């Protein structure tokens, strides 16, 4: 508990002290009168101090809503409801914490810093670095001696060849808010090949991380329909760095929350990748030495490798026909040949011929 009455501190310190003094369960919820025992003790100024306590509770609730997107400060009856004839009581939702500091928390941020941050925009990496500095300062020695902490000097990742694009922190903050609060988004989106941006209404579902790009996945605004296939046609992915403006709007309709529209379901349906995303039976002719890594990192769980002769191997696998698959096949072009399907072979050949023409002209 604070060493002095909470009301004697500056406002920012008062809010933090109030957060610390609030009970952590509904059973222990406290009324304004009970909270005043720690908040203020000047009988000559009781009315003003009680009013300040009410305002500080409202301010603390607003901070939790705006910064943490959390309703952690609970009032019974609920915020916004009339309490006429009732005694309002307050408590902090038990699972909420501004920052739980433990071995797993620090390890999580350490791994983000070493393994993931290089694939995120510079502003995000700086945020992770700042967070890690804060955590290390609080419990540096204990973490370094822990089983998880001993790993921090033995793991590293290298950055992507192509760096991550810059992201607007305000845009990203609004996307976070909409996702966590199930709200619609009005976005201004700059398509890659268009001169002018367009305004769209989006029902957001989640974020996709592909290499060092981040995409917002969701649906165009649409009325509910008994046929899920019709609604799936409204699914879209948007590169976050091409969203130039964003505003959080009213709640998304209930149909967006159906099981068929979860991120797992959308991934299984091939909606989170670019390209046709249809399942194909891929057959490759691969040079023997280049085939070795496919034993270690197979294309699919049903991958099969057979010997053709001393130089070549045949690889067959059931895969999704995505843009990333085509990019990989182009990168393997001096070591492998697509045998089936013929449509995919034609696409790869056209890309290679286009590249040869470009190099021959320069």
C-alpha positions in Angstrom: 0.0 0.0 0.0 1.2 3.6 -0.5 3.1 5.2 2.4 0.9 8.3 2.3 -2.7 8.9 1.4 -3.2 8.5 -2.4 -4.8 11.9 -2.7 -1.5 13.6 -1.6 0.3 12.5 -4.8 0.3 14.1 -8.3 -2.4 12.8 -10.6 -0.2 10.3 -12.5 1.1 8.9 -9.3 -2.4 8.8 -7.8 -3.7 6.7 -10.7 -0.8 4.2 -10.3 -1.3 4.0 -6.5 -5.0 3.5 -7.0 -4.4 0.7 -9.4 -2.2 -1.0 -6.8 -4.7 -0.6 -4.0 -7.8 -1.9 -5.8 -8.9 -5.5 -5.0 -8.3 -8.3 -7.5 -11.6 -10.3 -7.2 -15.3 -9.6 -7.4 -15.7 -11.1 -3.9 -13.4 -8.4 -2.5 -14.9 -5.5 -4.6 -14.8 -2.2 -2.6 -17.2 0.7 -2.5 -16.1 4.3 -2.7 -16.4 4.6 1.1 -14.1 1.6 1.6 -11.6 2.9 -1.0 -11.4 6.2 0.8 -9.6 4.6 3.7 -6.4 4.4 1.6 -7.2 7.3 -0.8 -7.8 10.2 1.6 -8.0 10.8 5.3 -8.7 14.5 5.7 -12.1 14.8 7.3 -12.2 18.5 6.5 -11.8 17.8 2.8 -13.7 14.5 2.5 -16.2 15.6 -0.1 -13.6 16.9 -2.5 -11.3 13.9 -2.0 -14.2 11.5 -2.6 -15.1 13.4 -5.8 -11.4 13.2 -6.9 -11.5 9.4 -6.2 -14.5 9.1 -8.5 -12.8 11.0 -11.2 -9.6 9.0 -10.8 -11.5 5.7 -11.1 -13.1 7.0 -14.3 -9.7 8.1 -15.6 -8.1 4.8 -14.8 -10.8 2.9 -16.6 -10.3 5.2 -19.6 -6.6 4.4 -19.6 -7.2 0.7 -19.5 -9.7 1.0 -22.4 -7.6 3.3 -24.6 -4.1 1.8 -24.0 -4.7 -1.8 -23.1 -8.0 -2.2 -24.9 -9.2 -3.9 -21.7 -12.2 -3.6 -19.4 -10.0 -4.6 -16.5 -11.3 -2.0 -14.0 -14.8 -3.4 -13.3 -17.6 -1.5 -11.7 -20.7 -3.3 -10.3 -23.2 -2.2 -11.6 -21.3 -1.9 -15.0 -19.9 1.3 -16.2 -22.6 3.5 -17.9 -25.5 1.9 -16.0 -27.5 3.8 -13.5 -26.5 3.1 -9.9 -29.4 5.0 -8.3 -30.3 3.2 -5.0 -27.2 1.0 -5.3 -23.7 1.1 -3.9 -21.2 0.9 -6.7 -18.2 -1.4 -6.0 -14.9 -1.7 -7.9 -12.3 -4.3 -8.5 -9.5 -5.3 -11.0 -10.2 -8.3 -13.2 -7.9 -11.0 -11.6 -6.0 -12.1 -14.7 -5.1 -8.5 -15.7 -1.7 -7.0 -15.0 0.1 -4.0 -16.4 3.1 -6.2 -16.8 3.6 -9.6 -15.3 7.3 -10.0 -14.8 8.5 -13.6 -14.7 10.9 -15.9 -16.4 8.6 -16.7 -19.3 7.7 -13.1 -19.9 11.3 -12.0 -20.3 12.2 -15.1 -22.4 9.3 -14.2 -24.8 10.6 -10.7 -25.3 14.2 -12.0 -25.7 13.1 -14.4 -28.4 11.1 -11.6 -30.2 14.3 -9.5 -30.1 16.6 -12.2 -31.4 14.4 -14.3 -33.6 11.5 -12.3 -34.9 12.2 -8.6 -34.7 14.4 -8.5 -37.8 11.3 -9.5 -39.8 9.3 -6.6 -38.4 9.4 -2.8 -39.2 12.2 -0.8 -37.5 9.7 1.0 -35.3 8.4 -2.3 -34.0 11.9 -3.6 -33.4 12.7 -0.4 -31.4 9.6 -1.0 -29.3 10.7 -4.6 -28.5 14.2 -3.3 -27.6 12.8 -0.7 -25.3 10.5 -3.3 -23.7 13.4 -5.6 -23.2 15.5 -2.9 -21.6 12.8 -2.2 -19.2 12.4 -5.9 -18.2 16.1 -6.5 -17.9 16.4 -3.5 -15.6 13.7 -4.9 -13.3 14.9 -8.5 -12.9 18.2 -8.8 -14.8 20.2 -11.0 -12.4 17.4 -13.5 -11.7 16.6 -13.9 -15.4 20.2 -14.5 -16.5 20.5 -17.3 -13.9 17.3 -19.0 -14.9 17.2 -22.0 -17.3 15.4 -19.9 -20.0 17.7 -16.9 -19.5 20.8 -19.0 -20.3 19.6 -19.3 -23.9 19.7 -15.6 -24.7 23.3 -15.6 -25.8 23.0 -18.7 -28.0 20.2 -17.7 -30.4 20.3 -15.2 -33.3 18.5 -14.6 -36.6 19.6 -12.7 -39.7 17.5 -10.1 -41.3 15.6 -10.6 -44.6 17.3 -9.6 -47.8 14.5 -7.1 -48.5 13.7 -5.0 -45.4 10.3 -4.6 -43.9 8.2 -1.6 -45.1 7.6 1.3 -42.8 4.2 1.2 -40.9 2.2 4.0 -39.6 1.9 3.4 -35.8 -1.5 5.2 -35.6 -2.9 3.0 -38.4 -1.5 -0.1 -36.8 -2.9 1.0 -33.4 -6.4 1.4 -34.9 -6.2 -2.0 -36.5 -5.3 -3.6 -33.2 -8.2 -1.8 -31.5 -10.7 -3.0 -34.2 -9.5 -6.6 -34.0 -9.6 -6.8 -30.2 -13.0 -5.0 -30.0 -14.6 -6.7 -33.1 -15.1 -3.4 -34.8 -15.4 -2.4 -38.5 -12.6 -0.4 -40.1 -13.0 2.3 -42.7 -9.7 2.3 -44.5 -8.1 4.3 -47.3 -6.1 1.7 -49.3 -3.4 2.3 -52.0 -3.4 -0.6 -54.3 0.0 -1.4 -55.7 -0.9 -0.8 -59.3 -3.4 2.0 -58.9 -2.6 5.8 -59.0 -5.2 6.9 -56.5 -6.1 5.2 -53.1 -9.7 4.0 -52.6 -11.9 4.1 -49.5 -13.3 0.8 -48.2 -15.2 -0.7 -45.3 -13.6 -3.8 -43.9 -14.7 -6.4 -41.4 -11.2 -7.3 -39.9 -10.4 -10.9 -38.8 -6.6 -10.9 -38.1 -3.1 -10.2 -39.1 -0.9 -12.4 -41.4 2.9 -12.4 -41.2 4.5 -13.6 -44.5 8.3 -13.1 -44.4 8.6 -9.5 -43.3 5.3 -8.3 -44.6 2.1 -7.8 -42.5 -1.3 -8.2 -44.0 -4.7 -7.4 -42.6 -7.2 -10.2 -43.5 -10.9 -9.7 -43.4 -14.0 -9.2 -45.5 -15.6 -6.6 -47.6 -18.8 -5.2 -46.1 -21.7 -7.6 -46.9 -25.1 -8.6 -45.7 -25.5 -11.9 -43.9 -26.2 -14.8 -46.3 -27.3 -18.3 -45.7 -24.6 -19.6 -48.1 -21.1 -19.3 -46.6 -19.5 -19.7 -50.0 -21.1 -16.4 -51.1 -19.6 -14.6 -48.0 -16.2 -16.2 -48.6 -16.1 -14.5 -52.0 -15.9 -11.2 -50.0 -12.7 -12.2 -48.3 -9.6 -10.0 -48.9 -6.1 -9.4 -47.7 -4.6 -5.9 -47.4 -0.9 -5.0 -47.0 -0.8 -2.9 -43.8 1.8 -0.6 -45.2 -0.6 0.4 -48.0 -3.3 1.5 -45.6 -2.8 5.2 -45.5 -5.8 6.2 -43.3 -8.0 4.2 -40.9 -11.0 4.8 -38.6 -12.6 2.4 -36.2 -16.3 2.1 -36.8 -19.3 0.2 -35.4 -19.3 -3.5 -34.4 -18.8 -6.1 -37.1 -21.9 -8.3 -37.9 -22.3 -11.6 -36.1 -21.7 -13.7 -39.2 -18.0 -12.8 -39.3 -17.6 -14.8 -36.1 -18.8 -18.1 -37.5 -16.5 -21.1 -37.3 -16.0 -21.2 -41.1 -14.4 -17.7 -41.0 -11.8 -18.3 -38.3 -8.2 -17.8 -39.3 -7.5 -21.5 -39.1 -10.5 -22.2 -41.4 -9.4 -19.4 -43.8 -5.9 -20.9 -44.0 -7.2 -24.4 -44.7 -9.4 -22.9 -47.5 -6.3 -21.2 -49.0 -7.5 -17.7 -48.3 -4.5 -16.4 -46.5 -2.0 -16.9 -49.4 -1.6 -15.2 -52.7 -2.1 -17.1 -55.9 -4.8 -19.6 -57.0 -4.3 -21.6 -53.7 -5.8 -24.7 -55.3 -4.4 -28.0 -54.2 -2.2 -29.6 -56.9 -0.1 -32.7 -57.3 3.3 -31.3 -57.9 5.9 -33.4 -59.7 9.5 -32.2 -60.0 12.7 -33.5 -61.6 15.5 -32.4 -59.3 19.2 -32.8 -59.4 20.5 -35.3 -56.9 22.6 -33.0 -54.8 19.9 -30.3 -54.7 17.3 -32.9 -53.6 19.1 -33.5 -50.3 17.4 -30.5 -48.5 14.0 -31.9 -49.5 14.7 -35.0 -47.4 15.2 -32.6 -44.4 12.5 -30.1 -45.3 9.8 -31.9 -47.3 7.2 -30.0 -49.4 4.4 -31.9 -47.8 3.6 -34.8 -45.5 2.9 -37.0 -48.5 6.1 -36.1 -50.3 7.8 -39.0 -52.2 11.3 -39.0 -53.7 12.3 -41.7 -56.2 15.6 -42.3 -58.1 15.6 -41.6 -61.8 19.3 -42.1 -62.4 22.7 -41.1 -61.0 22.0 -37.4 -61.6 18.2 -36.9 -61.2 15.5 -37.6 -58.6 11.7 -37.3 -59.0 9.8 -35.5 -56.2 6.1 -35.6 -55.9 4.0 -33.8 -53.3 0.5 -32.4 -52.7 0.9 -28.7 -52.2 -1.1 -25.4 -52.5 -0.4 -23.5 -55.8 0.6 -20.2 -54.2 2.7 -17.3 -55.4 5.3 -18.3 -52.8 5.5 -21.8 -54.3 6.0 -20.3 -57.8 8.7 -18.0 -56.4 10.5 -20.9 -54.9 10.3 -22.9 -58.2 11.8 -20.0 -60.1 14.7 -19.8 -57.6 15.2 -23.6 -58.1 15.1 -23.3 -61.9 18.8 -24.2 -62.5 18.4 -27.3 -60.3 14.9 -28.6 -61.0 12.2 -28.8 -63.7 8.4 -28.8 -63.2 6.9 -31.9 -64.8 3.3 -31.6 -63.5 0.9 -30.0 -63.6 1.5 -28.6 -67.1 -0.3 -25.3 -66.3 2.2 -24.6 -63.5 5.1 -25.6 -65.7 3.9 -23.1 -68.3 3.7 -20.3 -65.7 7.3 -21.0 -64.5 8.6 -21.2 -68.0 7.0 -17.8 -68.9 8.6 -16.2 -65.9 12.0 -17.6 -66.7 11.7 -16.5 -70.4 10.7 -13.1 -69.3 13.7 -12.9 -67.0 16.0 -14.0 -69.8 14.6 -11.4 -72.2 15.2 -8.7 -69.6 18.8 -9.7 -69.0 19.5 -10.0 -72.7 18.2 -6.5 -73.3 20.5 -5.1 -70.6 
